[in-house]
């Protein structure tokens, strides 16, 4: 029996606060694409959409935010992408659900896409499709687009009260989406009192930035941060943002800041790409990410967790080889231990022996040379986030490491984005993720843990070892691999040693790898 599609003029139709919308049903899943959750003028805070009469179709994905530079397809066997029409009028969300009963009260999982705060979209990766996760977990899945880059994160507050929060309107869009969810998600079978944010890379950053946003307090209840906490290595610029604004006005030959509101985005982006690198080199503010102000408290690792953030249970983790898009060494399987140690001594000097010992203790099933691919940038920062969050007893924090090796080019270590298909129960859509008897089992465990956490606030499932809560001084890390196990503080000394040698150890990304990482 094949797939079953259903869509008529009468159903599935749902009444929202602003009006009726029509989606479609595929097998057991009701799907609604491209629901407008807010409107906004450039650089201004979002506002509710105006009510309408009749029935609007929710049968096509909404516009995605314009990008500062053109995307180009690459490495699609690892991370299949989709590209979509762009428009700054991009406040759209998508919903997948198993019920339209307002009394169903199913857990709601809201996906925040990656790409930092400047790129990406809710549909960019094929693995973001939410139907399988909804069906497998009997949950309501929501994904959303919001303003990015200079449209969402450019501080114009020095030029007037109407721009008071222009540095954070991209995050304000997400808060508006969460308000929409509170107002409407019951009509899609969801429980507005049980909303979990989850996101990877920039999406993970969005989760913890919203945790520290008082305006979002009470709008969501749990968070999952996947490869989202990163060691930035730079201090946040403290200037008032006038340098980048004046540079844009000069480059564009404009007289007034208000002219920036109406100039076509193409010219605005072109000017920004030209002037921002020089200012960034000087340590000046150029936008592109949330900025602490009266609306946003700031990065919790730097300013502490707000009272609201302390109450939010979280899962925080990363993957083994975040930056290992292409192997550091092509012939790693041919190296003897002696040859490997010579490489380690070149990178780590007097600490090579201890790093080798710590790595083999932490990762007994990996090759020793894999230490050259091991990420410390996300992992070290995540470890710090977990330590600082676990001090607050109001809510639990859980830790994980994804360490699966994929059957690609002789063995592909887990890279940035590689866990996403497992989370969404979408490995069948991603060529590299299909290893009979391995990836399907790992998918059930990871997806099951995420669903259990969204439903109950605890990621433990019968197919995994007991997953303890992290405590001050004791980080219990769930290692996802062919054999899943929990280890306490298993890599703390190793991370300290790797960070000590960070300048010499940094592996430069080539253009293709950087594009995958940023998107």
N, C-alpha and C positions, 0 to 999 in steps of 0.2 A: 504494500500500500504506500503510495507516494505522499509527498507533502500536501497539505491542505491550506488554501488561501481563501480568505473571506473578507469582502468589503462591499457594503451596499450604501444606499443613500440614507438608510435608517440606522445602521449600526456598523461598527462600534462608534457611537457618538457619546461624548462626555460633556457635561455641563461644567464649565470652569467659572471662576468669579467674573471674568470679562465676557464670556460667551461660550457657545457650543463649538466643539471641535470634533472632527472625524478622523479616525485612524484606520487600521486594518488588522486582521487577525491571521497569523500564520501558524498553523498547527495549534498549540495551546496558548501562544503568546499574542497578547494585544500590543500593538506597536503604534506609537505616535511620533512622527518625525517633524522637526521644525516648528515647535510651539514657541511663539513669541512671549517671553516672560517680562520684558521691560523695553522701554525706549530711552534714548538719551541724545542730547546734542553733544557735539565734540567738546571734550574736556570737562563736561558737566556731569553731575551725579545722575544716576538712572531714575526714571519715574515709571509708575505703573502704566501698562498699556491701556488705551481707551477701549471701553466696551464696544461690542459690535452686535449686530442683529444677524440672524440666520446661522448657518453652519460653515465654519472655516475648515478647509482640508489640512490635515497634518500628515501628509503623504510624501513629503520631500524634505530632506535635510535643509536647515536654514543656512544663510550665508555664514562663512567663517571670516574671522577678522583679517584684514589686509596685512601682509608681511612686509618687512623692511627690505627683503631681497627674495629673488625667485627661488622656489624649491626646485630640486632636480631629483628624479628617481634614481635610486641606487640600492644595492644589497637587498633587493626585494625578497629573496629567499629567506632572509633572516627577519626582516621587519617589513612586510607588505604594507604599502601606503595607498591612500586615496587623496586625490586633490579635488578641490571644490571651488565654486565661484566665491569671490571675496567682496565684502562690503562692510564699511564700518558700522552699519546698522545690523549688528551681528548677535544681538542678545536672543539666542534661540536655545531651546533644550529638546531632548529626545527622551522618550519613556518606553520601557518594556515592562509588561506586567502580566500576571497570570489571572488577574481578577479585576473586575470593575465594580465590585461590591463595596460601597462606602464603609461597611462594617468589617471588612476582611482584615484590616490593620496588619498588613504584612510589613516586614522590615524594609526600609528604603535605603538604597546604596547609591550615593551620588558621586560620579566619577569626574575628577578634575584632570584635564589632559596635561601632558608634558610639553616641553618646548620652552622651558624657563617661563618668563613672563612676557616673552616677545614673539613667540612662534607657536605653531601647532594648532590643533583644533580637536573638537570632540569626536570627529570621525576620521582623523588623519590616518590612524593605524587601523588596519582591518581587524586587529585583535580587540579594538574598543567596542565592537558590536555587542549589544547587551542581551540578546535574546537567549543565548545558551545559559548565561549566568542566572537570568530570571527564571528560566525553566528548571534548571538543576536545583537552585536554592529556594524556589518559591518566594522570591523577593521582587520588589519593585526596583528596577535599575533606571537611573537618570544620568544623562551626560549633558554637558552644556558648553556653549561658546561664550566668550566674553571679550571685551576690548583688551588688546595687547600692546606691547611696545610703546611708542610715543602717544598712541591714542588712549592707552589705559594707564600709563605711568610716566607723566611728565609734569614736574612741579612748576606751576604758574602762579602759585599763591602770592608771590611778591607783587603781582599785578592786579590784585583786587579780590574781594571777598567771594565773587562768583567762582573763582578758581581755587577755593580754599582746600579742596581735596582732589585736585586734578592729578596729583601724584599717585592716587590710589583708586581711581574710578574703575579700573579693571577689577580690583577686588570688590569694589562696591557693586559692580554688576553681579558678582557671585553672591553677595549678600542679598541682592534683589531676587536672584533665582531661589535662594533659600526661603525668602518670604513667600514667593510664588508657591513653593512646595508646601509650606505650612498652610497656605490658603486652599490649595487645590488637590494635594496628593491623595487625600482620602477618597476622592472620586475615581482614582485609579487603583484602588485597593490598598493604598499605602497607609502607614501609621505615621502621622506627623510628629508623634512623640518618640519615634525610634528611627532617627536619621543618622547614617554613617557616611562621612566623607572619606573617599579613598582616591589616591592619586600617586603617580610615579614621576620622578624627576621634578620638573617644574610643578607638576600636579601635587607632589608631596610637599613642596615649598608652600603651595597655596593652602594646603591643609593646616600646616602649623601657623601660617600668617593669619588665617581666619580664626584659629584657636585664640590668638592674641588680639583679636578685634572685638572690642566691646559691643559693637553694633550687630555682631553675629551671635552673641551669647544667647543660648536657648533655642537657636534655630537648627542646631545639629547636636548630636549627643556622643558620638564616637569618631575616632579618626584613624586612618591607616596611611602611613607615610612610607612609600616605596622609593628607595634611592633618592630621597628628597632633601636630606640634610647634608650639606656640603661644606668643606673647609674652604672658605673663600680666599683667605690669604691677603685680604685688603680691608682697610678701614673704610667705613661708610663716609662718603664725602659730606662735609658739614656746611658747605656754602649754600646760599639760598636759591640756587637754580637759575639766577639771572644770567650767568655766563652762557649756558646752552641756549637760552631763549634769545639773548641778544645776538649770538652767533647765527641762529636761524633767521632772525629778522634781517641781518646784514646780508647773508648769503642769498636770501629770497628777495632782497630789495623791498621789504615791506616796512611800513611806518608804524603800525600798531599791532599789539599782541592780538587784538581781536581779528586781525587779518589772518592769523594762523587758524582761526576757527573755520574759515571758508575756503582757503586755498586747497586745490585738489590734493588728495593724499599722496599721489605719485610724486609731486614736486616737494611736498613736505618730507617724505621719506628720503628722497634723493639728497636734499639739503642736509638732513640729519646724518645720513651715512657719510657725508663729506666732512662735516664739521665736528662730529662727536669724538672721533679717535684722538684728535689733538688735545681736546679738553680732558679726555679720560687719562691720557698720558701725564697730564699735570695734576691728576688726582681730584679734578673737579667733577661735580655732579652732572650726569648726562641722562638720568632717568632710566627707564627700562625695568624697574622693579619697585615693589612697595616701599614707601618711605614713612618712617615714624613721624606722627603728628598727633593732633588732638583726637583723630579718628582711629588711628592704628598705633598700638602700643609699641610695636617693634619686634624684632626677632627675639623669641623667648630665651635663646641661649645667651643673648647679650644683655637684655633688660629684665629678665626673669619672666615667669609665667603669671599671667593675670589670674585673678580669682576664678574666672570662668574657665580658663585653660586648665587649671589644676584639677577641675572636676571631670575632665574628658578622658576616658580610657583611650589608649593608643597602642597600635602595633607599629614598630619602627624597624626597618631593616634595609639591607642592600644586597648586591650580588658580588660574586667572587671577583670577576674581572671587568669592572665597570667600563674601563677604557680599552679593553682588549678586543676591539672590533676586528683587528687583524693580528695574528700571532706576533708577539715580540720577536720570537725566533721561529723560523720555518722548520728547522731540523731538531726541534727539542727532544723528539723521541730517540734520536741517534746519539745524544750526548752521554758520555760517561759521567760518573759522579765527580771524577777528578776535573773534567772539563767544566762541569757545572760549577764546582767550587771556585774555579778560576774566574768565572763570570761574576759570581757573587762577591768575590774579593775585590774585583774591579769596581763594583757598585757600592759595596758596603764596608770596604777596608777592614778595620780591626773588628767590626761587628759581624763579619760574614759567618763565622762559626756559630755564634749564638743565634743569629737569624735563621740559619739552616736548621738548628736544633729546635727552635721555637716553631718554625713552619712545619717540620715533620711531626711534631707533637700535635699541632693544631689541625693539620690536614694530612693524616697518614695515608690517605688513598690517592693523593696527588703526586705528580712528579715534583722533585725538588726545584727544578727550573721554573715551575709555575709561580714561584714566589715573585718572579720578575713581572708577572701579569696581575698579581694580587692588588686589588684596590686598597688604598689607605685613605684616600681623600674623602669619600663618602663614609666609609666605615669608621674612621676616627671621629668624624663629626657626629655620626649617629650614636656612637658610644658615649660621647659627651652629652648629647641631647637626652639619651636614656638615663644617664647618671643624674642629670639635673632634674628630670621629670620624676624619677622614682623617689626622690626625697619627699615629694608631696604625696601624702597617703590618701588624698581624696579620691583617687582613681588609679587603676593599675596601668602599667606599661609593660608591653611584651616585645621581645627582640627576636630577629631572625636573620639568617644568612642563606642566600640561594646559591648552591654550589653544584649545579648539574653540568655535566660535560656533554655537548651535543655532537652528533655524528656528522661533522662537516669539516672537510679538509684535514682529516686525520684526528679530529678531536677539537671541538670548539668550546673553550671555557665560557661560562655564563658571562654575558656582557650586558651593558646598560639596555634595558627594555626586555630582556629575554624572559623574565618571569611573567610578563603581562598576559600572554595567552593562557597560562596556567590559572591565573587569577580569574579570568573571564570564562573559563571552561571552553576555550576556543582553539585548542591545539590542532583540531582537525582543519582549521583555516590557515595554518601557518606551516609551510612545507618542512622547515627544519625541526619542528617540534614533534614529529611522529616517529617514535621508536616503540614498536609493539612490546607490551609487557613492562615498559619503563615509564614513558611519558604519560600514558593514560593513568597509571597508578599515582604518579606524582601530582597530576592534575587533580585527581579526586581529593588528595590530601590538602593541597594548597587552597583550592577553591572551597573545599569543605571548611577549612579553618577560617577563611575570610567570612564565609556565610555565618558560621557559628558566632563569630565575634560580632557581626552586624546584628544578629538576632538576640544574643544573650550577653555580649560584652566579654566573652571568654572564647579564645580560639581553639581550645582543646577539642579534639575529635577522636573517636575510638581507633582510627587507623594510624594515629600519631602517638608517640610517647607523650606522657603528661607534660604540658607546656606551662612551666611555673611563671609567676609574676616576677619581674625584676625588682630587686631591693637595693638600697644604698650599699655600694661595695660588692654587690653580687648580681652580675648580669647573666641571666639564664638565656642562652641563645639557642633557638631552634634552627638546626642546620637541615635545610631541604636538599636532599640528594637521593640517590637510589636507596640508600639507607638513611632514614631520618633519625636524628638523635639530638639530645639537648646537652650542651656543655656550658659550664659556668666560667666566665672570664677567660675563655679558652685562648683568646688572641690578644689580650691586653698588652702583655710585654712585647709581643711581635709588632703591634701597631706603634708602640712607643719607639721601637728601633727603626721602623720604616720611616716614620715621620722625621726622625732625627736626620735621616739621609735624604729627605724629600727633594731638595734642589738637584742633587746628582741623580736621583732615581726617577724623576719625572720623564715619562715617555711621551714625546710630542705626537699629537694626532695629525694624520694626514687629512686632506680636504674631505675625502669621503667619510672617514670616521667621524670627523667633527660635525658633518652635516647630520649623520645619524644620531649622534649624541644630543645635538641641540634640538632635534625634532623627534 
